[in-house]
C-alpha cells in the first residue's frame, strides 16, 4: 500500500504548490501558509475519529514540537517562494532535501556517500543546471548564476535544508503515535504558534469574500498530502516515500506551464526529471 499512498502524496504535493501560488497572488502569504497547514485539521480529525486515539510514546512531544517550530519557517518560505517565482524554477529545488540529508549525515555521523550516492548528487545538480539551460548563451556558468539571482529558487533551497532535518523528527513523531494523530496535533500546534503572523497577514491584506472556501480547499489538498505521506512512511523507509513524492516536481512544471503560462517547458521539464531521478538514486 505504500506505493499508491506515495503516488497520492506526489499528486497532492504538485496540486498544493500550484494552488498555493494562485492564492498567494491575492492573499497574504501568512494567511496562505496558515490555511495550508491548519485547515487540514478537519480531515485529520475525521480519520482520527475512525481509527481512535493511539498510545502516545515518550518521544512524541519533543519531536513534534521541534518539527512544528522549524516548519513555521519552512512553510512560510515555501509560500513566499511560490508567490515570487515560477513553479518550474522553485518546486524542483526541493529535490535538494535528500542531498542535504547526505551532507548532514556526513557531518554528524561521518557517513560518506558511496558511488550511487555521488551519482544521485550529480544528477540533482545537473538537473538544477538544466532548469536554466536557456541562459547558457551567456556562458557555461550562466545557468548557475541564474539560480543565484532567482529569489524563489534560493528560498526553496533553504526550505529543502530545513526539511532535511524535519523529516527525522516527523518519523519519530509518527512512530510514537499515528499519522492521523500527528497530523491533528501538528495542525493545532501550528495554528496556535502561527496565530500572531495570521493576524498580521489579515490586517495587512484583508482577504476577499471568496478566500475562505479557497483556503479550505487548500487545506483539504494539504491533508491528502500529509496523511498519505505519513501513512506511507509508517509502512516503509521515509526516503522511498520522499523519492516518489518528489516526482510531483515534474507535474508541478507541467502545471506551471498550463496554468501560469510559464516558459521554457522543455528545459525545465528535463531538469525536473533529472532531479527526480537523482532523488530516486539517492533513496536506493
C-alpha positions in Angstrom: 0.0 0.0 0.0 2.9 2.4 0.5 3.3 2.8 -3.3 -0.2 4.1 -4.1 -0.1 6.2 -0.9 3.2 7.8 -2.1 1.7 8.5 -5.6 -1.3 10.3 -3.9 1.3 12.3 -1.9 3.1 13.3 -5.2 0.0 14.4 -6.9 -1.3 16.3 -3.9 2.2 17.9 -3.5 2.1 19.3 -7.0 -1.6 20.4 -6.6 -0.9 22.1 -3.3 2.0 24.1 -4.7 0.2 25.4 -7.8 -3.0 26.2 -5.7 -1.0 28.0 -3.0 0.8 30.0 -5.7 -2.6 31.1 -7.1 -3.9 32.0 -3.7 -0.8 33.9 -2.8 -1.4 36.3 -5.7 -4.5 37.7 -3.9 -3.9 36.8 -0.2 -1.1 37.5 2.2 1.5 34.6 2.4 0.9 34.3 6.2 -2.8 33.6 5.6 -2.0 31.1 2.9 0.7 29.4 5.0 -1.7 29.1 7.9 -4.5 27.7 5.8 -2.3 25.1 4.1 -1.4 23.5 7.5 -4.2 24.3 9.9 -7.2 23.7 7.6 -6.1 20.2 7.1 -7.3 19.6 10.7 -10.9 18.6 10.0 -9.8 15.8 7.7 -7.2 14.6 10.2 -9.8 14.6 12.9 -12.2 12.6 10.7 -9.5 9.9 10.2 -8.6 10.0 13.8 -12.2 9.5 14.9 -12.4 6.4 12.8 -9.1 5.0 13.9 -9.1 6.0 17.5 -6.5 7.8 19.6 -3.3 5.7 19.7 -1.0 5.1 22.6 1.5 8.1 22.6 5.2 7.3 23.0 7.6 9.3 25.3 9.4 10.8 22.3 6.4 12.2 20.6 6.0 15.6 22.2 9.6 16.9 21.8 9.9 15.6 18.2 6.5 17.1 17.2 7.2 20.5 18.7 10.7 20.7 17.0 9.1 19.9 13.7 6.3 22.4 14.1 8.7 25.1 15.0 11.0 24.5 12.1 8.1 24.1 9.7 6.7 27.5 10.7 9.8 28.9 9.0 9.9 26.5 6.0 6.2 26.7 5.1 6.3 30.5 5.1 9.4 30.5 2.9 7.8 27.9 0.6 4.7 30.0 0.0 6.8 33.1 -0.4 9.0 31.4 -3.0 5.9 30.2 -4.9 4.5 33.7 -4.8 7.5 35.5 -6.3 8.9 32.9 -8.8 7.6 30.4 -11.4 6.7 26.9 -10.2 9.2 25.4 -12.6 12.2 27.2 -11.0 11.1 26.8 -7.4 9.4 23.4 -6.7 12.2 21.3 -8.3 14.8 22.7 -5.9 13.1 20.7 -3.1 15.0 17.8 -4.7 17.9 19.0 -2.6 16.3 17.7 0.6 17.8 14.2 0.4 21.1 15.7 -0.8 21.2 17.9 2.3 20.4 14.8 4.4 23.5 13.1 3.0 25.5 16.2 3.9 24.2 16.3 7.5 24.9 12.6 7.8 28.5 13.2 6.7 28.9 16.0 9.3 27.1 14.4 12.2 27.6 10.7 11.6 30.8 10.7 9.5 28.9 8.8 6.8 30.3 9.3 3.3 28.1 8.6 0.3 29.1 5.7 -2.0 29.2 5.7 -5.8 25.4 5.6 -6.1 25.1 8.5 -3.7 27.6 10.5 -5.6 25.7 9.7 -8.9 22.5 10.9 -7.3 24.1 14.1 -6.2 25.5 14.8 -9.7 22.1 14.2 -11.2 20.3 16.6 -8.8 22.9 19.3 -9.5 22.8 18.7 -13.3 19.0 19.0 -13.1 19.3 22.3 -11.3 21.7 23.5 -14.1 19.3 22.2 -16.8 16.4 24.2 -15.5 18.1 27.4 -16.5 19.7 26.0 -19.7 18.1 28.7 -21.8 20.6 31.1 -20.2 23.7 29.2 -21.4 24.2 31.7 -24.3 25.6 34.0 -21.6 28.3 31.4 -20.8 28.6 27.9 -19.3 28.2 29.3 -15.7 25.3 31.5 -16.5 22.6 28.8 -15.5 24.2 28.7 -12.0 24.2 32.5 -11.9 20.5 32.5 -12.9 19.8 30.2 -9.8 21.6 32.7 -7.6 19.6 35.6 -9.0 16.2 33.8 -8.7 15.0 34.5 -5.1 12.4 31.8 -5.3 15.0 29.2 -6.1 17.2 30.3 -3.2 14.3 30.3 -0.8 13.4 26.8 -1.8 16.9 25.7 -1.2 16.5 26.9 2.4 13.2 25.1 2.6 14.9 21.9 1.4 17.6 22.3 4.0 15.1 22.7 6.8 13.1 19.7 5.6 16.2 17.6 5.6 16.0 17.9 9.4 12.3 17.9 10.0 11.9 14.6 8.1 13.8 12.9 11.0 11.5 14.4 13.7 8.4 13.6 11.6 9.4 10.0 11.5 9.9 9.9 15.3 6.6 11.6 16.0 4.6 9.3 13.6 6.2 6.1 15.1 5.4 7.4 18.6 1.7 8.0 17.7 -0.1 7.6 14.3 -0.3 9.6 11.1 -3.8 11.0 11.9 -3.0 11.9 15.5 0.3 13.6 14.5 -1.3 15.5 11.7 -4.1 16.7 14.0 -1.5 17.7 16.7 0.7 19.4 14.1 -2.2 21.4 12.7 -3.3 22.6 16.2 0.1 23.4 17.4 1.0 25.2 14.1 -2.3 27.2 14.3 -1.7 28.4 17.8 2.0 29.3 17.4 1.4 30.9 14.0 -1.6 33.0 15.2 0.3 36.3 15.5 1.5 36.0 11.9 -2.0 35.2 10.8 -3.4 38.3 12.5 -0.7 40.4 10.9 -1.4 39.0 7.5 -5.1 39.6 7.8 -4.6 43.2 8.9 -2.0 43.8 6.2 -4.0 42.3 3.3 -7.7 41.7 4.2 -8.9 38.5 2.5 -11.7 38.8 -0.1 -15.1 37.2 0.3 -14.2 34.0 -1.7 -10.9 33.4 0.2 -12.2 31.2 3.0 -13.6 28.4 0.8 -10.4 28.5 -1.3 -8.3 28.2 1.9 -10.4 25.2 3.0 -9.8 23.5 -0.4 -6.1 24.2 0.0 -6.3 22.6 3.5 -8.0 19.5 2.0 -5.3 19.1 -0.6 -2.7 19.6 2.2 -4.4 17.0 4.3 -4.4 14.5 1.4 -0.6 15.1 1.0 0.3 14.9 4.7 -1.9 11.9 5.7 -0.9 9.8 2.7 2.8 10.7 3.2 2.8 9.8 6.9 0.8 6.7 6.3 3.3 5.6 3.7 6.3 6.4 5.9 4.8 4.2 8.6 4.9 1.3 6.1 8.3 1.7 4.6 11.5 3.8 4.6 10.9 7.5 4.6 13.5 8.0 1.8 11.4 5.8 -0.5 8.3 7.8 0.1 10.0 11.2 -0.3 11.6 9.9 -3.6 8.1 9.2 -5.1 6.7 12.4 -3.6 9.4 14.4 -5.3 8.3 13.0 -8.7 5.5 15.5 -8.2 8.1 18.1 -9.3 7.5 17.0 -12.9 3.8 17.6 -12.6 4.4 21.0 -11.0 6.4 22.1 -14.0 3.6 21.0 -16.3 1.0 22.8 -14.2 3.2 25.9 -14.2 3.1 25.9 -18.0 -0.6 25.1 -18.3 -1.9 27.3 -15.5 0.6 30.2 -15.3 1.9 30.2 -18.9 5.5 29.6 -17.7 8.1 29.4 -20.5 11.0 27.1 -21.3 9.0 24.0 -20.7 11.4 21.5 -22.3 14.5 22.7 -20.3 12.6 22.9 -17.0 10.9 19.5 -17.6 14.2 17.9 -18.4 15.8 19.5 -15.3 12.9 18.3 -13.0 13.2 14.8 -14.5 16.9 14.7 -13.8 16.5 15.9 -10.3 13.7 13.3 -9.7 16.0 10.5 -11.0 18.7 11.8 -8.7 16.4 11.6 -5.7 15.5 8.0 -6.7 19.2 7.1 -6.9 19.9 8.7 -3.5 16.9 6.8 -2.0 18.2 3.5 -3.4 
